[in-house]
Every structure is written in C-alpha cells, then in structure tokens.
C-alpha cells in the first residue's frame, strides 16, 4: 500500500483527530467567560487534555507495536467522539476538565499509530515529506477546529455545539477508515517498551530533551493565541479565531517545506530533519520576540502566522528524525517517549504562561517562550545534529 493514496488516508485520520483534540484550544476565551475563571485556571483546560494525552502514550505505543495501527486508530477516533460529546454536555468546570482528560486519552493513539502507518505507506525515498504531509493533518484539523468553534459560538447554539459537531465527524470518519485502510500487523503480543535501550542513544536522548521545550512552546502558543488577541490586542473572538486558523495554515506550510528540505539534505537519515529542526527552533525564538512588538490588530495578524510557520512547522521533522533513529519495530515505543516529553512541556507551560501573564503581562510571558525555544534549538544543534 506504499502510495500517496495511503498517505492521504492517514492524513485524513490525523486531520479528524486533531480537529477533536485542538478544538478546546480555540475555545479558551469562551471557557473563561462561561465559567468565570482566571487566565491561569483557564490554562488548566490545556493541562487536562494534555494529561490524558500523556499518560496513555506508552500504552498506545505498545498496542501499536503489538497489534498494528489499524484497530488502535479506529478505537482512538471513537474515544475522541465520546470526549467531545462530554465537553458539549459538561455543566461545570470540573466535568469539563474530566471530559477533556477522556478526549486526551483517546488522542494518545495518534502519534504512535500514524507514525507507524506512514512508514507502511510512504513512497520509496519520500519518508520525510510523507511524514510532514501527515503532520499537516494536525494543523489542518486545528485550524478547522478554530473556525468551527468560533463560528458556531457566534450563533444561537453557542460554542459547546461545535464539540457535538466534532463528535459526529469523528464517528463518521472512524467508520470510513475502518473500511478503507488495511494497515500492518504487529508482533501479536503486548510488551513493555524498552525505554532504557532507546535512551542509550545520545541523539535520541537529545531529541527527547528538546521535545520538552518544543512541546512547552507549541501547546502554549495554540492555547493562548485567542486569549492574547482578545485581551491584549482587543479584537473580537471571531477575528482571533481567524488568526489562529491562519497560524495553522502557515504551520502546515512550514511542515511541507521542512519535509521537502529534509529529503534533499544528504548524509544519514536523521541528519536532514535534525538540521531543519534546529533552524525552525531558533527562528521560533526570534518570532516569539516579534509577538511582543505586535500590539495592533494588523501587526498581530501578521506576527502570529509568521510564528506559526516555525513553531507549528517543526513536529513533522521532529517525528521524522525520531523514526530515523530507531528500528521499525520500535517506532511505537520511540514515538511514545518523544511525544511524552513534548506533552510534559505542554502540561507545565500553559498554566505557567497564564501565571506570568496575570502577574507581569503578556509581553513577559512571550519572552519566556522565546527563551524556551532557544534552549530547544541549542539542544538539537549540539546533541541531535552530530
């Protein structure tokens, strides 16, 4: 099944999964208004969904290596439908957080399963580009979620109705994917991932370490774009949602360009994506500082999409480097390790960003993220690139 059609099927699955997962990132302003909570407490919505996403990664990675990606991906979308429906229903902030944890648990199937799927279906010699095409599904789904949630919020149905629509889409795509995608079989049994063996590789250790800082930057960015624009730049929620969607579009472009450039760089398989990742991280740090200067609606509408080109453009080359460093049979476990590190950054950083914004303003919070991205660039350049 090595064809661009197979890559398209996997990308469609990833787009739907990311639509379900990232919709809450576009809804932070509505959550704060509906439940009357502070910026820091609003950041707990991101923490809750990231918590669910993180705790099950090694379990889903083992399931993918043991039983193949097909059943894991179908079950994952159905679980996301349940979580999205829970967000629609939740009458209290506590129940909202619980529903987001469920949604995150189901989304934990995404990276281990889709990375293995791309290895199975990518055309010969085009793995880096295929991995980034699949990763465009993340930004495409997130952008669609931003438009969907903010658009429906402007109607009489309110922002919660967007999550009910998301649940219906997830069920429909799960059914179509179950029929249309064959997948690869696994080893036939579950086993504990050999994390210690993977960490013996210095480059893998460096990639995992960099993942923490990159995850902190990317998840905080997507979680606070709408809040920053509505509160600091004083724009309407619809305008802010459109800017977030534009950030996802430029992030998609960054992934495609990064994948194409990685395939054209010679040397060992991991060298190309590692070089691109280091450059993307460094340019992200510069763009975070640019956000501080963008204090008008039009300049912010330019600055955030420029930032998205780099900070949302890195995951494809990150996972391409990850899969290049390990054997095919260890992709699920290796992905779980790298994504867990990214998610750990996503768990810690959003509430911290909100706390800094409450205490010192948004400018100080964005400068903090600039430093985080610079650290990631240094780690990749010194530990992974060689």
C-alpha positions, 0 to 999 in steps of 0.5 A: 500500500506504499502510495500517496493514496495511503498517505492521504488516508492517514492524513485524513485520520490525523486531520479528524483527530486533531480537529477533536483534540485542538478544538478546546484550544480555540475555545479558551476565551469562551471557557473563561467567560462561561465559567468565570475563571482566571487566565491561569485556571483557564490554562488548566483546560490545556493541562487536562487534555494534555494529561490524558494525552500523556499518560496513555502514550506508552500504552498506545505505543505498545498496542501499536507495536503489538497489534498494528495501527489499524484497530488502535486508530479506529478505537482512538477516533471513537474515544475522541467522539465520546470526549467531545460529546462530554465537553458539549454536555459538561455543566461545570468546570470540573466535568469539563476538565474530566471530559477533556482528560477522556478526549486526551486519552483517546488522542494518545493513539495518534502519534504512535499509530500514524507514525507507524502507518506512514512508514507502511505507506510512504513512497520509496525515498519520500519518508520525510515529506510523507511524514510532514504531509501527515503532520499537516493533518494536525494543523489542518484539523486545528485550524478547522477546529478554530473556525468551527468553534468560533463560528458556531459560538457566534450563533444561537447554539453557542460554542459547546455545539461545535464539540457535538459537531466534532463528535459526529465527524469523528464517528463518521470518519472512524467508520470510513477508515475502518473500511478503507485502510488495511494497515500492518500487523504487529508482533501479536503480543503486548510488551513493555517498551524498552525505554532504557535501550532507546535512551542509550542513544545520545541523539535520541536522548537529545531529541527527547530533551528538546521535545520538552521545550518544543512541546512547552512552546507549541501547546502554549502558543495554540492555547493562548493565541485567542486569549492574547488577541482578545485581551491584549490586542482587543479584537473580537473572538471571531477575528482571533479565531481567524488568526489562529486558523491562519497560524495553522495554515502557515504551520502546515506550510512550514511542515511541507517545506521542512519535509521537502528540505529534509529529503534533499539534505544528504548524509544519514537519515536523521541528519536532514530533519535534525538540521531543519529542526534546529533552524525552525527552533531558533527562528521560533525564538526570534518570532516569539520576540516579534509577538511582543512588538505586535500590539495592533490588530494588523501587526498581530495578524501578521506576527502570529502566522509568521510564528506559526510557520516555525513553531507549528512547522517543526513536529513533522521533522521532529517525528521524522528524525525520531523514526530515523533513529530507531528500528521499525519495530520500535517506532511505537515505543520511540514515538511514545517517549518523544511525544511524552516529553513534548506533552510534559512541556505542554502540561507545565507551560500553559498554566505557567504562561497564564501565571506570568501573564496575570502577574507581569503581562503578556509581553513577559510571558512571550519572552519566556517562550522565546527563551524556551525555544532557544534552549530547544534549538541549542539542544538539537544543534549540539546533541541531535545534529552530530 
